[in-house]
């Protein structure tokens, strides 16, 4: 009887110890390559540091934002421009630092803490095929506007939400004073837009600054010479309550953030989208290369 009692006590102690050590953190992520990579990298990095992680990726921006506000997601990687324009409805032009400080201030009031920003900026851009003779003298969005106004009939591929975003097609056309024909605007899945441009099904496509397919497919990004698109710095965001309970998590995320820049994210995205490596492998290889896990 005494032996059984001692065994039960030992089991309870072990169970309690494991429950203390295994802190469950819910890591969120959106539904495209870069976000799936960031979620996987975060999951593997935190697990290597003793945390029990529940990864929930594949969400839309608004759904993920609401999940964090409702305490269903502890942390994920967000973009300053998305919070500034989409969540907080601010249209003022700002520098990267100003945008970061503003969203940090506004979201802080809601219990969302913006940690240290990375050097990766995944802003929107318009791209063309670098070898397209029609685009030889079109290097900026002002050049594009002039060509459209002179009668050039360009087909433009964009994701479904871009035409209705507050930083999307309509205000872009207003800023640069041009307008695509409605029949020439092709709405499609973001990944298909890259393929459509590559296969010459369209002349211009909406792309993201850190997408690895830009270089791999030989695209030329048109300069945003009027500074229309806001900065989309990639930053880890965490619930205030989570950070207060687990300050080390904030330190770990800041360490990971310091390893990311445009070239790094573009290269990682290309390994998935171009080389067809798995999300988990690319994430793990990056963490090992940077000495974040063994």
N, C-alpha and C positions, 0 to 999 in steps of 0.2 A: 504493500500500500504506500509506504514511504517512498519507494523507488518510483512508483507511478506519479506521485505528487511532485517529486523533484523533476521528473521528466516533463510534466505539464507546465511547471513553472519555467523551466528552461525554454520550452517551446513558446510560451507567452512572451518571455523576454526577447527571444530571437525575432518574434513577429513584431514586437514593438520597435525594436532596433531597426528592422528593415523598413517599417512604416515611416520612421523618422528620416531615414536616409533617402527613401524613394519618394521624393517630392514630385507630384505629377504636375507638369506644365503643359498647357494646351498651346501648341504652335500652329498658327494659321498660315494660309497662303492663297493666292489667287490662282487662276486656272491656266496660265501660260508658262512657257519654258523657264523664263528667268525667275518667276515666283516659285515654281515647283523646285527649281534648284536651290533657291534661298531657303525654302522650307526644309528641304532635305539636309542641306548643310547645317542648318540650325539644330535640327533634330539630332543628327549624328554628333555634333559638337557638344550639345548639352548632355546627351546620354554618356559620352565619354567622360564627362565631369560629374557623373553620379546622379543625374536627374532622370526621373521617369517621364517620358515625353509622349503626349498624345498628339500626333500630327493630323491636322484637318486642312487639307489644301483643296484646290480646285474650285474655290468660291469666286463669286463676282465681287467687285470692289465694294459696292454698297452693302451687300450681305455680310462681308467680312468686317466692315466698319461697325455695323450694328451688332455683330456678334461680340466684338471687343467691348463696345459700350454697354452691352448687357451681361458682361462678365463671363461670356461663354468661350472667349479666346483670350489667352494671357498676353501673347506677343506675336508679332509678325513684322514684315518689312513693307514699309509704305513709301510713297513718293511725295515730296513736298508739294509739287504742282497739283497732285490729286487732292490733297487736303485743302490747299489754298483755294482752288477753283471749284472743285466738285462738292466738297463737304462744307466749306466755310463761305462759299459764294463771293470770294474776293477777286476782283478783276484788275486791280491795280498792278502795274508793272513793277517788278522788284528784282533786285539782285539775288543770287543764290543764298547769300547770308541773310538778307532781309526776309526772304521767303521762309527760310528755316526758323528764324527767330519768331516770325509771326505765327506760323502753325504751332510752334512749341508753346507760345503764349496762349493761343486760343484753345488748343486741344488739352493743355494743362488744366484748364478750368473744368474740363469734362473728365478728368482723372486719367488722361492718356499722356504718358511721358515719352517725348522724343529724345532718344539717346544720341550718341555722336554720329553725325552724318558721314557717309562714305564719300569717296571722290568719284563715284559712278553717277552719271546723269542720264537717265533713260527718257529723255524728252522726245516728243513727237518730232517728226521731220518728213519732208517729201523727198522721194528719191526717183531717179530715172536710170535707164541703162547708160553706162558710161560710153558705150560704143554706138549709141543711137545717133545717127547723123542729124536728126531733127533737133537734138538737144545739145549739139556742139557748142552753141553760144548761149545756152541757158544754164547759168551757174547759181543764180539766186532766185528767191521767190518773186522779186521785182521783175527779173528777166522773164519768168514764167507768166506773170500778169500781163506784161507788155505783149508777149506772143499770143496769149489768149485774146486780148483786146484787138490784136491785129488780124484775128480770124482763124488762128490755129485751132484745130479740132482735136483736142487731146482727150483720151479716155483715162479716167482716174479711179483707182481701186482703193477702198478704205474699209476699215472694220465697220460693223453695224452701228456702233455708238458714236463714231466721230462726227457725223453730220448733225447730231443733236447736242453735242457737248458744249458747255459754255466757252471752252477753249478750242472748239472744233471748226468745222468747215465754214459755216456762215460768218462768224466773226473774222476768220482768216481771210475770206474773200473781201469782206468789208475793209479790213486793214490794208490790203494790197490792191483794192479797187479793181477786182475782176470777178468773173463768175463762170464756172463750168456749166455747160448745158446739162440740164437735169438727166437727160438720157445717157450722158457720158460718165455719170457718177455710179460706179459699180460697188455695191455693198456686199461684203463677204467676210468670211472668217479671216482673222489677221494673217494666219499662215498662208492662206490661199492667195492673199494679196501679193505676197512675195513671189509665189509661183506664177501668178498671172503676169507680173512684170517681167520675170525671167523668160517666160515663154512668149513674150511679145503680144499678149492678149490685151494689155493696157499700156499706156505710155508713161504713167506716173503712178506711184503707190505710196500710201502712208506707211511709214516705217518707224521703228523705235531706235533711239540712238545707240543702245548697247547691243543691238541684235547682230549676231555673228554672221547672218546671211548677207548683210550689206556688202561686206568685203568679199565673201565667198562667191557671191553671184555677180560681182563686178558692177555694183550700183554706184551712182554718184548722188550724194546728198546735196540738195539745193540749200544754199545759205539763207538763213532767216535774217535778212539784213535790216528788218524793222523790229526785230526782237519780239515777235508776236508770241511765240511759245514760251511758257514759264519754265523755270528750272524744275527738273524732276529728279532731284537727288534721292538716292536710295538710303533709307534710314530705318533702323530698328525702332519699333514703337511698342511700349509695354504698359500694361495697366499699373497705375500708381500703387494699388494694394499689393500686387505681385512683386513689384520692385522693393517695396518696404519690407516685405517678408523675406525676400531673397535678393539682397543687394549684389551678391556675387554674380547673379544672372546678368545684371546690367553691365558688370565689368567684362564678362565673357562676350556679350554682344558687341560692346565697344571694341574689343580686341578684334573680333571678326570683321567689324565694319571698317577698321583701319587697313584691312587687307584688300579692299575692293576699290577698283577704279574702272574707267571706261574700257580700257584694253583688257583687263582681267575678265570683266563680265561678258564682253563681246566674245572673248576666246572660249569661255565656259559655255555660253549659249550655242556657239558654233559646234562644239563637240557633240551637243545633243541634236541640234537641228540639221547640221550638215553631215557630221561623221556618224550620226545615229548611235551614239553611245547612250547608255541608260542614265537617267537622272541620278540614281543612287551612286553609280560608279563615278561619274564626273564630280559629284559632291564630295565623295570620299577621297578621291585623288587630290582634289584641291586642298582639303583639310590636311592631308598628309604632307603635301608639298610645302604648305605654309607652317608646318610644325604644330598645328593645332590639335591633332590627334596622332597616335602612334600607329 
